[in-house]
């Protein structure tokens, strides 16, 4: 088990109660809906291996706002990364991730 978290401007980014941000525990990707000026800064991914009790930080990735206000147009799409078959023991929990992307 790997766990993915993100750091924003050297502070842990709490996404549990944030309806605009989501961290995929499948890919580690950070998704932000409706970017706001307060989102501008440096984002760093932290990958933790609980069994080895080790964490690794990636390089910071800067997020900036475009000054021209132009955003590329693209068709809406549903991005799904489900395995062909998902197995679960009775009474256990399963997490499935589905994202709607588009403008």
Beta strands, then each sheet from edge to edge (+ up, - down):
strand 1: 2-8
strand 2: 11-12
strand 3: 21-23
strand 4: 30-32
strand 5: 41-49
strand 6: 54-57
strand 7: 61-63
strand 8: 77-80
strand 9: 98-101
sheet 1: 2+ 1- 5+ 6-
sheet 2: 2+ 1- 5+ 7-
sheet 3: 3+ 4-
sheet 4: 8+ 9-
end
